[in-house]
Structure formats: C-alpha cells, structure tokens
Amino acid sequence: MNKTLKVTKELIHWLEEFSQENLETEISLESFIIWLNSRLFEERQRSQHGQDHGDLDMEVSFLLSLQNRHYKAYAKNALIDSDLSSPEGFSFLYHLNMVESFRKMELIKMHQLEPPSGIEVLKRLIHRKFIEEFDDPDDKRARRIRISETGKQKLQSLLPKMQEVFSSMTAELSLNEKIHLISFLRQMNDYHLKLNTK
C-alpha cells in the first residue's frame, strides 16, 4: 500500500474518533493536533509500560510539586538582593502591571494563596511603596490595589533575572514541547478552578 495513502487512512480514523469525543465543542486543527499527540503518546506509554504500570497520577502530581519547589528555589535566589522577599511578591507586581487595578482578594485568589498569606505579601509591598491601595468605587467594603511608579521600576529591574529563572524552568524543552505542556497545564488548571468554584 502506498505510504501516503496508509497515513491518510490513519489520520481519517483518528479524526473520526476525535470528532466523536468532541461532539459538543468546536473542532479546530490545533485542538485535533494536540489531541492526537496526546493519544499517540498514551498508546506508546501503554505499549512500553503496560496500561496498569505504576501510579501515573501520583507520579504526575509528585513531579509537578517538584517543579514548584525548583521554581521557588530559583526565584528566591534571583530575588535575594532585592527588596522582595518572595516569588509571590514578584508575581503580584507582574500581574498588577498588566491591569489598572485588582481587588485585594482577586489577586490573592488568582495565586491560590490562603488569605492570611496573601495579605502579608500585600502588606510588605505596600510598606515598600511598590503598590498603592485605595477604596473600591463599586464596593465600599472592598479595597483595590495598583502598582506604583516605584513598583514599576522595581519590576523592570528584576525582569532580566526572573527571565533567566523562567528559561531555566523549561531549558530542556523544545518550542513544540512547551506549547503542548502549556495546553495540558491549562487543561489541568481549568479543571481545578471549576472544581473550586462549585
């Protein structure tokens, strides 16, 4: 059989299966490619290790927790000579720089921090004049925060060091692998966000 024809038949088979699994959602070439890559990887893993080999869920969770520890260690080292004492402080400034303002709890929830821990980070940033707080015009009980000019300058001075941290985190991945990883992580994150908002 012609090799091109064989591959075309395989693609049609996979496309039909993908369509059946996604009857309710809009189909795109990108979503099909991501799905197909995942399925082929899954089949390869099953053939190599067996369907019941090890606890894959536990291994994924453990490796993700290790990545979090690596990030915190790299970030703390990059921030050691700055006025920021935690990676969360940098992340708060980074996200505040992208918008006009946030309510305090919006920013804390975005980072999945416990309220007391998030409030402590905000207090340190306010104390160092990196952010400013003000009354929420839509809710008198709430307070909003925005990045200050001092905070913007601090963020710009730290970005080169933190870019090195981000590059270190994905140093062994190709561009294609990074794109796939982002897609998988977003899918996982969306699931947990929906679970926590019920």
C-alpha positions as protocol buffer text, in pm:
chain_id: "A"
residue {
  index: 1
  type: MET
  ca { x: 0 y: 0 z: 0 }
}
residue {
  index: 2
  type: ASN
  ca { x: 118 y: 348 z: -82 }
}
residue {
  index: 3
  type: LYS
  ca { x: 271 y: 501 z: 234 }
}
residue {
  index: 4
  type: THR
  ca { x: 91 y: 833 z: 186 }
}
residue {
  index: 5
  type: LEU
  ca { x: -244 y: 655 z: 149 }
}
residue {
  index: 6
  type: LYS
  ca { x: -178 y: 450 z: 463 }
}
residue {
  index: 7
  type: VAL
  ca { x: -102 y: 762 z: 668 }
}
residue {
  index: 8
  type: THR
  ca { x: -409 y: 937 z: 523 }
}
residue {
  index: 9
  type: LYS
  ca { x: -632 y: 645 z: 630 }
}
residue {
  index: 10
  type: GLU
  ca { x: -484 y: 655 z: 979 }
}
residue {
  index: 11
  type: LEU
  ca { x: -546 y: 1029 z: 1001 }
}
residue {
  index: 12
  type: ILE
  ca { x: -908 y: 984 z: 891 }
}
residue {
  index: 13
  type: HIS
  ca { x: -954 y: 716 z: 1158 }
}
residue {
  index: 14
  type: TRP
  ca { x: -812 y: 944 z: 1427 }
}
residue {
  index: 15
  type: LEU
  ca { x: -1015 y: 1241 z: 1304 }
}
residue {
  index: 16
  type: GLU
  ca { x: -1338 y: 1039 z: 1324 }
}
residue {
  index: 17
  type: GLU
  ca { x: -1254 y: 931 z: 1679 }
}
residue {
  index: 18
  type: PHE
  ca { x: -1166 y: 1290 z: 1775 }
}
residue {
  index: 19
  type: SER
  ca { x: -1497 y: 1413 z: 1628 }
}
residue {
  index: 20
  type: GLN
  ca { x: -1694 y: 1154 z: 1826 }
}
residue {
  index: 21
  type: GLU
  ca { x: -1525 y: 1257 z: 2151 }
}
residue {
  index: 22
  type: ASN
  ca { x: -1585 y: 1628 z: 2087 }
}
residue {
  index: 23
  type: LEU
  ca { x: -1944 y: 1646 z: 1964 }
}
residue {
  index: 24
  type: GLU
  ca { x: -2024 y: 1944 z: 2187 }
}
residue {
  index: 25
  type: THR
  ca { x: -1717 y: 2154 z: 2116 }
}
residue {
  index: 26
  type: GLU
  ca { x: -1589 y: 2339 z: 1812 }
}
residue {
  index: 27
  type: ILE
  ca { x: -1320 y: 2145 z: 1628 }
}
residue {
  index: 28
  type: SER
  ca { x: -1003 y: 2313 z: 1507 }
}
residue {
  index: 29
  type: LEU
  ca { x: -681 y: 2190 z: 1354 }
}
residue {
  index: 30
  type: GLU
  ca { x: -489 y: 2297 z: 1664 }
}
residue {
  index: 31
  type: SER
  ca { x: -719 y: 2110 z: 1905 }
}
residue {
  index: 32
  type: PHE
  ca { x: -702 y: 1799 z: 1683 }
}
residue {
  index: 33
  type: ILE
  ca { x: -321 y: 1805 z: 1670 }
}
residue {
  index: 34
  type: ILE
  ca { x: -296 y: 1844 z: 2049 }
}
residue {
  index: 35
  type: TRP
  ca { x: -549 y: 1561 z: 2100 }
}
residue {
  index: 36
  type: LEU
  ca { x: -372 y: 1334 z: 1850 }
}
residue {
  index: 37
  type: ASN
  ca { x: -33 y: 1397 z: 2007 }
}
residue {
  index: 38
  type: SER
  ca { x: -177 y: 1308 z: 2346 }
}
residue {
  index: 39
  type: ARG
  ca { x: -339 y: 987 z: 2217 }
}
residue {
  index: 40
  type: LEU
  ca { x: -27 y: 869 z: 2035 }
}
residue {
  index: 41
  type: PHE
  ca { x: 184 y: 940 z: 2343 }
}
residue {
  index: 42
  type: GLU
  ca { x: -68 y: 750 z: 2557 }
}
residue {
  index: 43
  type: GLU
  ca { x: -60 y: 448 z: 2326 }
}
residue {
  index: 44
  type: ARG
  ca { x: 320 y: 449 z: 2318 }
}
residue {
  index: 45
  type: GLN
  ca { x: 332 y: 459 z: 2700 }
}
residue {
  index: 46
  type: ARG
  ca { x: 87 y: 173 z: 2728 }
}
residue {
  index: 47
  type: SER
  ca { x: 287 y: -42 z: 2487 }
}
residue {
  index: 48
  type: GLN
  ca { x: 610 y: 32 z: 2674 }
}
residue {
  index: 49
  type: HIS
  ca { x: 488 y: 4 z: 3033 }
}
residue {
  index: 50
  type: GLY
  ca { x: 152 y: -168 z: 3025 }
}
residue {
  index: 51
  type: GLN
  ca { x: -176 y: 3 z: 3099 }
}
residue {
  index: 52
  type: ASP
  ca { x: -155 y: -55 z: 3476 }
}
residue {
  index: 53
  type: HIS
  ca { x: 215 y: 15 z: 3521 }
}
residue {
  index: 54
  type: GLY
  ca { x: 274 y: 227 z: 3829 }
}
residue {
  index: 55
  type: ASP
  ca { x: 58 y: 503 z: 3964 }
}
residue {
  index: 56
  type: LEU
  ca { x: 79 y: 762 z: 3687 }
}
residue {
  index: 57
  type: ASP
  ca { x: -147 y: 1007 z: 3867 }
}
residue {
  index: 58
  type: MET
  ca { x: 81 y: 1005 z: 4170 }
}
residue {
  index: 59
  type: GLU
  ca { x: 392 y: 1045 z: 3956 }
}
residue {
  index: 60
  type: VAL
  ca { x: 247 y: 1342 z: 3766 }
}
residue {
  index: 61
  type: SER
  ca { x: 141 y: 1508 z: 4093 }
}
residue {
  index: 62
  type: PHE
  ca { x: 481 y: 1444 z: 4252 }
}
residue {
  index: 63
  type: LEU
  ca { x: 673 y: 1581 z: 3952 }
}
residue {
  index: 64
  type: LEU
  ca { x: 453 y: 1893 z: 3940 }
}
residue {
  index: 65
  type: SER
  ca { x: 518 y: 1956 z: 4310 }
}
residue {
  index: 66
  type: LEU
  ca { x: 893 y: 1922 z: 4244 }
}
residue {
  index: 67
  type: GLN
  ca { x: 871 y: 2180 z: 3966 }
}
residue {
  index: 68
  type: ASN
  ca { x: 707 y: 2420 z: 4209 }
}
residue {
  index: 69
  type: ARG
  ca { x: 993 y: 2369 z: 4455 }
}
residue {
  index: 70
  type: HIS
  ca { x: 1254 y: 2422 z: 4182 }
}
residue {
  index: 71
  type: TYR
  ca { x: 1083 y: 2745 z: 4075 }
}
residue {
  index: 72
  type: LYS
  ca { x: 1069 y: 2880 z: 4430 }
}
residue {
  index: 73
  type: ALA
  ca { x: 1436 y: 2797 z: 4489 }
}
residue {
  index: 74
  type: TYR
  ca { x: 1550 y: 2964 z: 4164 }
}
residue {
  index: 75
  type: ALA
  ca { x: 1326 y: 3267 z: 4221 }
}
residue {
  index: 76
  type: LYS
  ca { x: 1437 y: 3321 z: 4580 }
}
residue {
  index: 77
  type: ASN
  ca { x: 1798 y: 3311 z: 4465 }
}
residue {
  index: 78
  type: ALA
  ca { x: 1723 y: 3567 z: 4190 }
}
residue {
  index: 79
  type: LEU
  ca { x: 1543 y: 3795 z: 4436 }
}
residue {
  index: 80
  type: ILE
  ca { x: 1793 y: 3761 z: 4722 }
}
residue {
  index: 81
  type: ASP
  ca { x: 1945 y: 4110 z: 4680 }
}
residue {
  index: 82
  type: SER
  ca { x: 1614 y: 4283 z: 4607 }
}
residue {
  index: 83
  type: ASP
  ca { x: 1351 y: 4432 z: 4837 }
}
residue {
  index: 84
  type: LEU
  ca { x: 1114 y: 4146 z: 4751 }
}
residue {
  index: 85
  type: SER
  ca { x: 1126 y: 3856 z: 4990 }
}
residue {
  index: 86
  type: SER
  ca { x: 922 y: 3602 z: 4792 }
}
residue {
  index: 87
  type: PRO
  ca { x: 836 y: 3487 z: 4440 }
}
residue {
  index: 88
  type: GLU
  ca { x: 474 y: 3575 z: 4522 }
}
residue {
  index: 89
  type: GLY
  ca { x: 574 y: 3940 z: 4568 }
}
residue {
  index: 90
  type: PHE
  ca { x: 727 y: 3946 z: 4221 }
}
residue {
  index: 91
  type: SER
  ca { x: 422 y: 3773 z: 4072 }
}
residue {
  index: 92
  type: PHE
  ca { x: 186 y: 4020 z: 4238 }
}
residue {
  index: 93
  type: LEU
  ca { x: 380 y: 4312 z: 4086 }
}
residue {
  index: 94
  type: TYR
  ca { x: 394 y: 4140 z: 3746 }
}
residue {
  index: 95
  type: HIS
  ca { x: 18 y: 4085 z: 3730 }
}
residue {
  index: 96
  type: LEU
  ca { x: -64 y: 4431 z: 3869 }
}
residue {
  index: 97
  type: ASN
  ca { x: 150 y: 4582 z: 3594 }
}
residue {
  index: 98
  type: MET
  ca { x: -80 y: 4422 z: 3335 }
}
residue {
  index: 99
  type: VAL
  ca { x: -402 y: 4584 z: 3457 }
}
residue {
  index: 100
  type: GLU
  ca { x: -525 y: 4911 z: 3602 }
}
residue {
  index: 101
  type: SER
  ca { x: -602 y: 4755 z: 3941 }
}
residue {
  index: 102
  type: PHE
  ca { x: -728 y: 4447 z: 4127 }
}
residue {
  index: 103
  type: ARG
  ca { x: -935 y: 4395 z: 4434 }
}
residue {
  index: 104
  type: LYS
  ca { x: -708 y: 4251 z: 4702 }
}
residue {
  index: 105
  type: MET
  ca { x: -888 y: 3917 z: 4718 }
}
residue {
  index: 106
  type: GLU
  ca { x: -896 y: 3886 z: 4338 }
}
residue {
  index: 107
  type: LEU
  ca { x: -518 y: 3891 z: 4324 }
}
residue {
  index: 108
  type: ILE
  ca { x: -482 y: 3655 z: 4620 }
}
residue {
  index: 109
  type: LYS
  ca { x: -728 y: 3403 z: 4470 }
}
residue {
  index: 110
  type: MET
  ca { x: -553 y: 3425 z: 4133 }
}
residue {
  index: 111
  type: HIS
  ca { x: -238 y: 3300 z: 4305 }
}
residue {
  index: 112
  type: GLN
  ca { x: -424 y: 3031 z: 4501 }
}
residue {
  index: 113
  type: LEU
  ca { x: -290 y: 3167 z: 4831 }
}
residue {
  index: 114
  type: GLU
  ca { x: -458 y: 3144 z: 5168 }
}
residue {
  index: 115
  type: PRO
  ca { x: -598 y: 3492 z: 5253 }
}
residue {
  index: 116
  type: PRO
  ca { x: -366 y: 3549 z: 5556 }
}
residue {
  index: 117
  type: SER
  ca { x: -57 y: 3463 z: 5347 }
}
residue {
  index: 118
  type: GLY
  ca { x: -171 y: 3680 z: 5056 }
}
residue {
  index: 119
  type: ILE
  ca { x: -247 y: 3975 z: 5286 }
}
residue {
  index: 120
  type: GLU
  ca { x: 105 y: 3950 z: 5433 }
}
residue {
  index: 121
  type: VAL
  ca { x: 257 y: 3969 z: 5083 }
}
residue {
  index: 122
  type: LEU
  ca { x: 44 y: 4275 z: 5007 }
}
residue {
  index: 123
  type: LYS
  ca { x: 139 y: 4442 z: 5336 }
}
residue {
  index: 124
  type: ARG
  ca { x: 509 y: 4406 z: 5252 }
}
residue {
  index: 125
  type: LEU
  ca { x: 455 y: 4552 z: 4904 }
}
residue {
  index: 126
  type: ILE
  ca { x: 255 y: 4844 z: 5044 }
}
residue {
  index: 127
  type: HIS
  ca { x: 518 y: 4905 z: 5314 }
}
residue {
  index: 128
  type: ARG
  ca { x: 789 y: 4928 z: 5047 }
}
residue {
  index: 129
  type: LYS
  ca { x: 563 y: 5156 z: 4839 }
}
residue {
  index: 130
  type: PHE
  ca { x: 561 y: 4912 z: 4545 }
}
residue {
  index: 131
  type: ILE
  ca { x: 181 y: 4913 z: 4538 }
}
residue {
  index: 132
  type: GLU
  ca { x: -91 y: 5155 z: 4642 }
}
residue {
  index: 133
  type: GLU
  ca { x: -430 y: 5075 z: 4790 }
}
residue {
  index: 134
  type: PHE
  ca { x: -748 y: 5275 z: 4750 }
}
residue {
  index: 135
  type: ASP
  ca { x: -1125 y: 5247 z: 4803 }
}
residue {
  index: 136
  type: ASP
  ca { x: -1323 y: 5042 z: 4554 }
}
residue {
  index: 137
  type: PRO
  ca { x: -1578 y: 5282 z: 4398 }
}
residue {
  index: 138
  type: ASP
  ca { x: -1819 y: 4990 z: 4336 }
}
residue {
  index: 139
  type: ASP
  ca { x: -1797 y: 4835 z: 4684 }
}
residue {
  index: 140
  type: LYS
  ca { x: -1719 y: 5047 z: 4988 }
}
residue {
  index: 141
  type: ARG
  ca { x: -1627 y: 4736 z: 5188 }
}
residue {
  index: 142
  type: ALA
  ca { x: -1352 y: 4637 z: 4944 }
}
residue {
  index: 143
  type: ARG
  ca { x: -1009 y: 4785 z: 4877 }
}
residue {
  index: 144
  type: ARG
  ca { x: -833 y: 4791 z: 4542 }
}
residue {
  index: 145
  type: ILE
  ca { x: -460 y: 4787 z: 4472 }
}
residue {
  index: 146
  type: ARG
  ca { x: -245 y: 4909 z: 4184 }
}
residue {
  index: 147
  type: ILE
  ca { x: 124 y: 4910 z: 4109 }
}
residue {
  index: 148
  type: SER
  ca { x: 306 y: 5236 z: 4188 }
}
residue {
  index: 149
  type: GLU
  ca { x: 576 y: 5402 z: 3980 }
}
residue {
  index: 150
  type: THR
  ca { x: 830 y: 5271 z: 4235 }
}
residue {
  index: 151
  type: GLY
  ca { x: 684 y: 4923 z: 4186 }
}
residue {
  index: 152
  type: LYS
  ca { x: 709 y: 4952 z: 3808 }
}
residue {
  index: 153
  type: GLN
  ca { x: 1075 y: 5049 z: 3834 }
}
residue {
  index: 154
  type: LYS
  ca { x: 1144 y: 4759 z: 4070 }
}
residue {
  index: 155
  type: LEU
  ca { x: 967 y: 4517 z: 3839 }
}
residue {
  index: 156
  type: GLN
  ca { x: 1168 y: 4633 z: 3536 }
}
residue {
  index: 157
  type: SER
  ca { x: 1494 y: 4596 z: 3727 }
}
residue {
  index: 158
  type: LEU
  ca { x: 1405 y: 4238 z: 3829 }
}
residue {
  index: 159
  type: LEU
  ca { x: 1268 y: 4114 z: 3496 }
}
residue {
  index: 160
  type: PRO
  ca { x: 1606 y: 4016 z: 3343 }
}
residue {
  index: 161
  type: LYS
  ca { x: 1693 y: 3795 z: 3644 }
}
residue {
  index: 162
  type: MET
  ca { x: 1347 y: 3642 z: 3654 }
}
residue {
  index: 163
  type: GLN
  ca { x: 1356 y: 3577 z: 3278 }
}
residue {
  index: 164
  type: GLU
  ca { x: 1663 y: 3363 z: 3347 }
}
residue {
  index: 165
  type: VAL
  ca { x: 1460 y: 3174 z: 3608 }
}
residue {
  index: 166
  type: PHE
  ca { x: 1177 y: 3114 z: 3361 }
}
residue {
  index: 167
  type: SER
  ca { x: 1424 y: 2998 z: 3095 }
}
residue {
  index: 168
  type: SER
  ca { x: 1585 y: 2758 z: 3344 }
}
residue {
  index: 169
  type: MET
  ca { x: 1247 y: 2603 z: 3426 }
}
residue {
  index: 170
  type: THR
  ca { x: 1191 y: 2495 z: 3064 }
}
residue {
  index: 171
  type: ALA
  ca { x: 1552 y: 2471 z: 2946 }
}
residue {
  index: 172
  type: GLU
  ca { x: 1524 y: 2109 z: 2829 }
}
residue {
  index: 173
  type: LEU
  ca { x: 1203 y: 2158 z: 2629 }
}
residue {
  index: 174
  type: SER
  ca { x: 1166 y: 2239 z: 2261 }
}
residue {
  index: 175
  type: LEU
  ca { x: 921 y: 2507 z: 2144 }
}
residue {
  index: 176
  type: ASN
  ca { x: 674 y: 2236 z: 2042 }
}
residue {
  index: 177
  type: GLU
  ca { x: 701 y: 2067 z: 2382 }
}
residue {
  index: 178
  type: LYS
  ca { x: 645 y: 2399 z: 2561 }
}
residue {
  index: 179
  type: ILE
  ca { x: 329 y: 2463 z: 2357 }
}
residue {
  index: 180
  type: HIS
  ca { x: 194 y: 2118 z: 2439 }
}
residue {
  index: 181
  type: LEU
  ca { x: 286 y: 2149 z: 2805 }
}
residue {
  index: 182
  type: ILE
  ca { x: 105 y: 2483 z: 2833 }
}
residue {
  index: 183
  type: SER
  ca { x: -205 y: 2325 z: 2678 }
}
residue {
  index: 184
  type: PHE
  ca { x: -200 y: 2031 z: 2922 }
}
residue {
  index: 185
  type: LEU
  ca { x: -134 y: 2250 z: 3225 }
}
residue {
  index: 186
  type: ARG
  ca { x: -416 y: 2488 z: 3127 }
}
residue {
  index: 187
  type: GLN
  ca { x: -649 y: 2192 z: 3095 }
}
residue {
  index: 188
  type: MET
  ca { x: -550 y: 2072 z: 3443 }
}
residue {
  index: 189
  type: ASN
  ca { x: -577 y: 2420 z: 3591 }
}
residue {
  index: 190
  type: ASP
  ca { x: -920 y: 2482 z: 3436 }
}
residue {
  index: 191
  type: TYR
  ca { x: -1048 y: 2160 z: 3592 }
}
residue {
  index: 192
  type: HIS
  ca { x: -934 y: 2263 z: 3941 }
}
residue {
  index: 193
  type: LEU
  ca { x: -1070 y: 2615 z: 3900 }
}
residue {
  index: 194
  type: LYS
  ca { x: -1413 y: 2476 z: 3807 }
}
residue {
  index: 195
  type: LEU
  ca { x: -1395 y: 2233 z: 4099 }
}
residue {
  index: 196
  type: ASN
  ca { x: -1312 y: 2511 z: 4345 }
}
residue {
  index: 197
  type: THR
  ca { x: -1586 y: 2745 z: 4224 }
}
residue {
  index: 198
  type: LYS
  ca { x: -1871 y: 2495 z: 4272 }
}
